Amino acid sequence: RGFAGCAPGSGSSGGRGGGGGGGGSGGGSSSQAPSNLRGVKKIIAVASGKGGVGKSSISVNLAYLLARRGHTVGILDADIYGPSLPALLPLEAKGVYGSKSGGIVPLEYEGVRLMSMGYAKPGEHAAIRGPLVSAMLQQMLTQTEWGDLDYLVIDMPPGTGDIHLTVAQSARVDGAIVVSTPQALALADVEKGIAMFNKVSIPTIAVAENMSTFVCGSCGTEHALFDRPGGTRRIAEKFGVPKLVQMPLDPVLSGGQGAQPFVLDPRHSDRPLAKRLGDLADAALLELAALPQRRRSVAVATPASDPRQLLELKCGEERSLIEARAARLACRSALMWDELTGEKLFREEDIPIDVQAKLIRPAGAYAVNIEWTDGHSSLMSLDTLEALPSVQA
């Protein structure tokens, strides 16, 4: 018994199935997959900018919902300093074991394969320097003998640090789910999380706003917990994230009542939270299946000398043209619109008739950054651009 050696640089590196690139089809830095990940079809990273937002609970319940839908699933608890998996599942483990081939044998509970530092070093508190932490995580990710999995769910530690980069460089992550709560401080980190995944070519396929509401136990009415709801929705729309799931606070889950995980207890099936968790699982399955067919791009379609600049939108074999000024007017940035009241903060006549896009850069799988000749910068979802009227060249 014991955890394999954790010297820095141990374990294989490389991305499952190929390096990341534009179009948001997943991250990774190499075309050669670590051998223990070659049987893993899809990897989902669940992340949050701050701790205490319910990310680990959502990760575990998501994994078991995927398993209930007939898929083979594994969970990697990537938080070396504060592993959560042992506290969330009623599984007694005295450690993990090495295989004859030198790999790490995952644990299993209710058909889902598991790995966590909390199982490898039960009861121990980590006081480890950063480079060693990354090496230990890489070892758990690439040396655990996952076998054939449809989905590997990685419960990331909070923040946007070295661990996230290690995962992106060690495996091809197909999509990310970012978890937040509606408070302003947590929302600021949602943008950072999505932006971080964009930089490593991992598309954010959903945002989960946890503890968004509470449901009255007497009348069943759902009430917002915070005075200014909707901040998470604005961020998801700005980045073009295809799914936002708002989850109610549920004392049954937070109190650890009944069988764990929450979604395995049939007594919870009619609770609003169970339905929202199911919505999240269905959205993840749908979006991961659709990503290869949803490669979209935006480019300038007319010469710089043409005062009526047109932008070309491409989605697979389909192409359409939109006017650059129409796109500039559609920008929903805080300089253009009040994010709380929806009040318009500009006059259309102040936007030059001949305004042009001078630089267009992808911002993940669902949005672009556009720098305009009038000095303005826009982060625009591709859905927003596609909704604009198309024109003829």
Backbone torsions as a table, in degrees:
resi	resn	phi	psi	omega
1	ARG	NA	151.9	175.0
2	GLY	143.1	160.6	178.9
3	PHE	-88.4	136.9	-177.9
4	ALA	-61.7	160.6	-177.3
5	GLY	-54.2	145.2	-173.7
6	CYS	-120.2	37.6	177.7
7	ALA	-65.7	143.2	179.4
8	PRO	-55.5	136.2	178.3
9	GLY	89.7	-3.1	178.2
10	SER	-72.1	156.7	-179.8
11	GLY	90.3	163.9	-178.9
12	SER	-89.4	157.1	173.2
13	SER	-124.7	171.7	-179.7
14	GLY	124.8	158.8	-175.6
15	GLY	-101.1	138.4	178.1
16	ARG	-67.0	112.3	172.2
17	GLY	86.4	-1.1	174.8
18	GLY	134.8	163.2	-178.7
19	GLY	-74.1	156.8	179.0
20	GLY	-75.6	161.4	179.8
21	GLY	-164.1	-172.0	179.7
22	GLY	-65.4	163.2	178.7
23	GLY	90.8	-3.4	171.1
24	GLY	68.9	36.8	-177.7
25	SER	-94.6	7.9	175.5
26	GLY	125.5	159.6	-176.6
27	GLY	-94.6	-168.5	179.3
28	GLY	124.4	156.8	-175.3
29	SER	-122.8	1.4	-177.4
30	SER	-146.8	153.7	177.6
31	SER	-84.1	-7.7	-177.5
32	GLN	-101.6	119.0	-178.1
33	ALA	-83.4	143.4	169.3
34	PRO	-56.7	142.2	-170.6
35	SER	-58.7	-36.6	-176.8
36	ASN	-76.8	-6.2	176.4
37	LEU	-104.9	-3.1	-175.4
38	ARG	-68.2	-22.4	177.4
39	GLY	-90.0	0.4	-179.5
40	VAL	-92.6	118.8	-175.6
41	LYS	-78.4	-44.5	-176.9
42	LYS	-137.0	141.4	175.9
43	ILE	-119.9	130.4	178.4
44	ILE	-117.6	124.8	174.6
45	ALA	-98.4	130.5	176.0
46	VAL	-111.4	120.4	-170.4
47	ALA	-134.8	165.3	174.9
48	SER	-151.8	151.7	178.3
49	GLY	-74.7	-28.1	-179.0
50	LYS	-132.3	158.1	175.2
51	GLY	-80.2	165.4	175.4
52	GLY	80.0	15.5	-179.2
53	VAL	-102.2	3.4	177.8
54	GLY	90.0	17.9	-177.0
55	LYS	-61.0	-45.0	-176.4
56	SER	-67.7	-39.2	177.2
57	SER	-62.4	-41.2	178.4
58	ILE	-66.4	-40.8	179.1
59	SER	-58.4	-48.8	-176.7
60	VAL	-65.4	-46.4	-178.9
61	ASN	-67.6	-35.0	174.9
62	LEU	-60.3	-46.2	-178.7
63	ALA	-60.2	-43.7	-178.3
64	TYR	-73.6	-27.7	173.0
65	LEU	-68.5	-39.5	175.5
66	LEU	-62.3	-39.6	178.5
67	ALA	-65.6	-38.9	179.0
68	ARG	-66.7	-21.6	177.2
69	ARG	-87.1	12.3	172.0
70	GLY	95.3	11.0	-177.6
71	HIS	-100.5	153.8	171.4
72	THR	-88.0	131.2	-166.5
73	VAL	-137.4	146.8	171.4
74	GLY	-129.9	157.4	176.0
75	ILE	-126.7	128.4	170.9
76	LEU	-111.5	119.6	174.4
77	ASP	-85.7	103.4	-172.6
78	ALA	-88.8	5.4	179.6
79	ASP	-89.2	101.8	-178.1
80	ILE	-72.0	-39.8	-176.1
81	TYR	-75.0	-37.4	-176.2
82	GLY	-136.5	67.3	-178.4
83	PRO	-63.2	139.1	-175.6
84	SER	-108.3	-22.1	-170.9
85	LEU	-56.9	-43.4	-179.9
86	PRO	-62.0	-28.1	179.9
87	ALA	-81.4	-18.6	-175.5
88	LEU	-96.9	-15.2	-179.4
89	LEU	-125.4	137.1	-178.9
90	PRO	-80.8	62.4	-177.6
91	LEU	-118.3	120.9	177.3
92	GLU	-84.9	122.8	179.8
93	ALA	-139.9	132.9	179.4
94	LYS	-99.0	3.0	-179.4
95	GLY	151.2	-177.0	175.9
96	VAL	-118.7	162.5	-173.1
97	TYR	-121.8	148.9	173.7
98	GLY	-87.0	152.2	177.9
99	SER	-92.7	170.8	177.9
100	LYS	-63.1	-27.7	-178.9
101	SER	-84.9	-0.2	177.4
102	GLY	94.5	3.8	177.7
103	GLY	-88.3	-171.8	179.5
104	ILE	-113.5	130.8	-178.6
105	VAL	-86.3	120.7	179.6
106	PRO	-71.6	154.3	172.0
107	LEU	-82.2	172.2	-179.4
108	GLU	-145.3	138.1	175.0
109	TYR	-140.7	124.1	179.7
110	GLU	51.2	40.8	174.0
111	GLY	84.4	-1.8	180.0
112	VAL	-106.6	130.4	-179.4
113	ARG	-82.4	141.6	-169.0
114	LEU	-132.7	145.9	169.4
115	MET	-149.6	136.1	-179.3
116	SER	-157.9	148.1	173.3
117	MET	-62.5	-25.7	176.2
118	GLY	-65.9	-23.3	174.1
119	TYR	-89.2	-35.6	-178.6
120	ALA	-70.1	-38.4	-179.9
121	LYS	-129.0	67.2	-175.1
122	PRO	-61.4	134.1	176.8
123	GLY	79.2	-3.4	-178.9
124	GLU	-96.5	145.6	177.3
125	HIS	-105.6	126.4	-173.4
126	ALA	-79.1	130.7	169.4
127	ALA	-130.9	84.5	-167.4
128	ILE	-130.0	141.2	177.6
129	ARG	-72.9	155.2	-173.2
130	GLY	-51.6	-51.6	-178.6
131	PRO	-59.1	-35.6	179.5
132	LEU	-71.5	-34.8	177.1
133	VAL	-60.3	-46.5	179.6
134	SER	-61.3	-40.4	179.2
135	ALA	-65.8	-39.4	179.4
136	MET	-66.5	-40.8	178.3
137	LEU	-65.1	-44.9	179.7
138	GLN	-58.4	-37.3	180.0
139	GLN	-66.4	-45.0	178.9
140	MET	-63.6	-38.2	-178.1
141	LEU	-69.7	-47.9	-169.6
142	THR	-96.7	-17.1	-178.5
143	GLN	-105.5	-10.6	172.1
144	THR	-68.4	132.4	-177.8
145	GLU	-84.4	82.0	-174.7
146	TRP	-69.4	-25.9	-175.6
147	GLY	71.4	-153.7	179.8
148	ASP	-86.7	116.4	178.5
149	LEU	-125.9	141.3	169.1
150	ASP	-76.0	-39.7	-177.1
151	TYR	-141.9	134.4	168.8
152	LEU	-113.4	118.4	178.6
153	VAL	-96.7	122.2	179.2
154	ILE	-105.4	115.7	175.8
155	ASP	-84.5	100.0	-175.2
156	MET	-76.1	153.2	171.5
157	PRO	-70.0	158.0	178.9
158	PRO	-64.8	153.2	178.3
159	GLY	102.4	-168.2	-178.2
160	THR	-138.8	55.7	-171.9
161	GLY	-106.5	-151.4	-174.0
162	ASP	-60.6	-35.8	-177.6
163	ILE	-60.0	-41.4	-178.3
164	HIS	-64.9	-40.4	178.0
165	LEU	-67.9	-37.4	178.0
166	THR	-61.1	-44.7	179.3
167	VAL	-62.9	-45.4	-178.3
168	ALA	-62.8	-32.7	-178.4
169	GLN	-85.5	-20.1	-174.8
170	SER	-97.5	-17.9	-177.0
171	ALA	-152.9	155.2	177.3
172	ARG	-86.0	104.0	179.8
173	VAL	-86.7	126.0	-173.7
174	ASP	-83.0	-28.9	-179.6
175	GLY	-167.0	157.8	-180.0
176	ALA	-123.2	147.2	170.8
177	ILE	-117.6	124.3	-178.9
178	VAL	-103.4	128.9	-176.8
179	VAL	-108.1	137.7	178.8
180	SER	-147.0	175.7	166.1
181	THR	-120.2	167.5	-171.1
182	PRO	-75.5	-5.8	-178.2
183	GLN	-63.5	149.6	-177.6
184	ALA	-58.9	-39.1	-177.7
185	LEU	-65.8	-39.6	179.0
186	ALA	-70.7	-35.3	-178.4
187	LEU	-64.7	-34.6	179.2
188	ALA	-59.4	-33.3	-179.0
189	ASP	-83.1	-16.2	174.7
190	VAL	-63.2	-46.2	178.5
191	GLU	-59.8	-42.0	179.5
192	LYS	-62.1	-40.8	-179.2
193	GLY	-65.1	-45.7	179.2
194	ILE	-63.6	-43.3	179.8
195	ALA	-62.2	-38.9	178.8
196	MET	-63.4	-45.2	178.6
197	PHE	-65.1	-36.0	176.6
198	ASN	-59.3	-40.3	-176.9
199	LYS	-65.2	-28.0	179.5
200	VAL	-105.2	20.6	173.6
201	SER	59.3	38.5	173.9
202	ILE	-111.2	115.2	-178.3
203	PRO	-71.9	135.7	173.0
204	THR	-83.8	109.6	-173.1
205	ILE	-89.3	-15.9	179.5
206	ALA	-162.6	153.1	170.7
207	VAL	-119.3	129.7	176.9
208	ALA	-107.4	114.5	175.8
209	GLU	-92.8	99.9	-176.1
210	ASN	-84.9	154.8	-179.1
211	MET	53.5	36.6	-177.2
212	SER	-72.4	-36.7	-176.7
213	THR	-141.6	174.5	165.4
214	PHE	-131.3	149.7	-177.4
215	VAL	-106.2	124.0	-180.0
216	CYS	-62.5	127.6	-179.6
217	GLY	-71.6	-15.4	-178.5
218	SER	-91.8	-49.7	-174.2
219	CYS	-108.0	-11.3	179.5
220	GLY	79.8	5.2	179.2
221	THR	-74.1	139.8	-179.8
222	GLU	-97.6	127.5	-176.2
223	HIS	-119.4	141.4	174.3
224	ALA	-69.0	140.6	-179.7
225	LEU	-85.5	-18.7	-175.3
226	PHE	-124.9	157.0	-171.9
227	ASP	-68.7	-29.8	-173.0
228	ARG	-124.2	75.1	179.4
229	PRO	-71.4	162.2	174.1
230	GLY	106.2	-8.6	-178.7
231	GLY	-62.3	-40.8	179.4
232	THR	-65.2	-38.8	178.8
233	ARG	-62.0	-41.3	179.6
234	ARG	-62.8	-40.2	179.5
235	ILE	-66.6	-44.3	179.6
236	ALA	-60.8	-41.3	179.9
237	GLU	-68.3	-37.5	-179.3
238	LYS	-62.6	-41.1	179.4
239	PHE	-88.3	-2.3	179.7
240	GLY	73.2	19.7	179.9
241	VAL	-63.3	126.7	-169.1
242	PRO	-71.3	-18.1	-175.8
243	LYS	-141.3	129.9	170.4
244	LEU	-118.8	126.0	177.7
245	VAL	-117.4	120.4	179.6
246	GLN	-99.3	119.7	-172.0
247	MET	-109.0	133.8	179.2
248	PRO	-76.6	152.8	171.3
249	LEU	-68.9	129.2	-177.5
250	ASP	-128.1	115.7	-177.8
251	PRO	-65.5	-21.9	178.7
252	VAL	-67.2	-43.1	178.3
253	LEU	-71.2	-48.9	-176.2
254	SER	-66.3	-26.8	180.0
255	GLY	-91.4	-3.1	178.4
256	GLY	67.0	31.2	-178.0
257	GLN	-81.3	146.1	176.8
258	GLY	77.0	-169.7	-179.4
259	ALA	-67.6	148.7	177.8
260	GLN	-119.4	141.6	0.6
261	PRO	-71.7	166.4	-173.8
262	PHE	-50.4	-45.7	-172.3
263	VAL	-73.8	-10.1	178.7
264	LEU	-85.4	-13.0	-178.6
265	ASP	-88.3	113.0	-177.4
266	PRO	-61.6	-20.4	178.4
267	ARG	-68.8	-16.2	-178.3
268	HIS	-96.6	-1.8	-169.6
269	SER	-62.8	-27.1	-178.8
270	ASP	-93.5	0.3	-179.5
271	ARG	-75.2	143.7	-178.7
272	PRO	-54.5	-36.6	-179.3
273	LEU	-63.7	-38.4	180.0
274	ALA	-61.8	-39.4	178.7
275	LYS	-65.8	-42.3	-178.8
276	ARG	-67.1	-38.6	176.0
277	LEU	-62.7	-38.6	175.6
278	GLY	-63.9	-38.7	176.5
279	ASP	-60.4	-40.4	-179.8
280	LEU	-65.2	-44.0	179.2
281	ALA	-62.5	-43.8	-179.9
282	ASP	-64.8	-39.8	179.4
283	ALA	-64.6	-39.9	179.0
284	ALA	-63.3	-44.6	179.1
285	LEU	-62.5	-44.8	-177.7
286	LEU	-63.9	-46.1	-174.9
287	GLU	-72.1	-39.1	178.1
288	LEU	-63.7	-35.0	177.6
289	ALA	-71.4	-31.1	-175.3
290	ALA	-86.3	-20.6	-173.4
291	LEU	-54.0	-45.4	-178.4
292	PRO	-60.9	-26.5	-179.5
293	GLN	-92.0	-3.7	-173.3
294	ARG	-112.4	36.8	176.9
295	ARG	-73.7	116.0	-176.8
296	ARG	-127.0	154.1	179.4
297	SER	-151.4	163.1	178.0
298	VAL	-133.0	136.4	178.9
299	ALA	-150.0	157.5	175.2
300	VAL	-71.3	132.5	-174.7
301	ALA	-108.6	-5.1	-177.0
302	THR	-124.6	157.2	178.0
303	PRO	-61.9	153.3	179.7
304	ALA	-60.8	-25.8	-178.5
305	SER	-76.6	-12.5	-178.9
306	ASP	-81.7	118.2	-177.7
307	PRO	-66.5	-25.5	178.4
308	ARG	-97.7	82.3	-176.6
309	GLN	-70.8	137.4	175.8
310	LEU	-115.2	145.1	175.4
311	LEU	-110.4	137.9	-179.9
312	GLU	-102.8	126.4	175.2
313	LEU	-101.5	131.0	178.6
314	LYS	-120.7	133.9	173.5
315	CYS	-139.1	99.4	-173.2
316	GLY	63.8	-123.8	179.2
317	GLU	-89.2	-8.0	-176.8
318	GLU	-86.6	140.6	178.8
319	ARG	-134.4	145.3	174.3
320	SER	-147.1	157.9	180.0
321	LEU	-116.6	140.6	174.2
322	ILE	-132.5	155.6	178.3
323	GLU	-76.6	137.6	-179.4
324	ALA	-59.9	-41.4	-178.0
325	ARG	-65.8	-35.4	176.7
326	ALA	-62.1	-39.1	176.8
327	ALA	-66.5	-40.6	178.7
328	ARG	-62.1	-40.7	179.6
329	LEU	-70.1	-22.8	-178.8
330	ALA	-83.2	-3.5	-180.0
331	CYS	-60.8	133.8	-178.6
332	ARG	-110.8	30.6	-178.4
333	SER	-70.2	165.8	-178.7
334	ALA	-64.9	-19.6	176.3
335	LEU	-78.9	-16.6	-177.3
336	MET	-102.0	-34.0	-176.1
337	TRP	-140.3	142.5	173.5
338	ASP	-72.5	120.8	-173.0
339	GLU	-70.2	-21.4	-178.8
340	LEU	-91.4	-42.5	-175.2
341	THR	-98.7	-17.7	-175.1
342	GLY	77.5	10.7	-178.0
343	GLU	-73.6	137.6	178.8
344	LYS	-73.6	130.2	-174.6
345	LEU	-110.5	11.7	-177.8
346	PHE	-140.4	164.4	173.3
347	ARG	-109.1	134.3	-176.7
348	GLU	-60.4	-33.6	-178.8
349	GLU	-67.9	-15.0	178.3
350	ASP	-83.0	-10.7	177.5
351	ILE	-89.0	118.6	-175.6
352	PRO	-55.7	141.0	178.1
353	ILE	-60.1	-35.5	-176.4
354	ASP	-99.5	22.8	179.1
355	VAL	-59.7	140.5	-177.4
356	GLN	-134.5	154.3	172.6
357	ALA	-81.9	120.1	179.8
358	LYS	-98.4	-17.1	176.9
359	LEU	-152.8	129.8	177.6
360	ILE	-125.2	123.9	-179.7
361	ARG	-127.0	138.3	175.3
362	PRO	-61.8	143.6	173.3
363	ALA	-124.5	73.5	-175.6
364	GLY	82.5	-158.0	-175.5
365	ALA	-86.7	-15.4	-167.8
366	TYR	-126.3	6.6	-175.5
367	ALA	-152.0	167.7	176.1
368	VAL	-137.4	150.4	168.2
369	ASN	-97.4	129.6	179.9
370	ILE	-124.0	127.1	172.4
371	GLU	-101.4	129.0	-173.5
372	TRP	-104.4	158.2	-179.1
373	THR	-70.8	-12.6	176.3
374	ASP	-90.4	8.7	176.8
375	GLY	92.1	-5.2	-178.8
376	HIS	-85.5	151.1	173.8
377	SER	-122.7	137.8	-178.0
378	SER	-124.6	137.4	164.5
379	LEU	-105.7	111.6	-171.2
380	MET	-126.5	134.3	176.0
381	SER	-73.1	149.1	178.2
382	LEU	-67.0	-28.0	175.8
383	ASP	-64.0	-38.6	178.0
384	THR	-63.3	-44.1	-179.7
385	LEU	-67.0	-39.6	-179.7
386	GLU	-66.9	-23.4	-179.5
387	ALA	-79.7	-11.4	179.9
388	LEU	-74.3	152.2	-179.3
389	PRO	-61.3	134.0	176.4
390	SER	-83.7	152.3	-177.1
391	VAL	-129.8	169.2	175.8
392	GLN	-96.2	146.6	180.0
393	ALA	-66.1	NA	NA
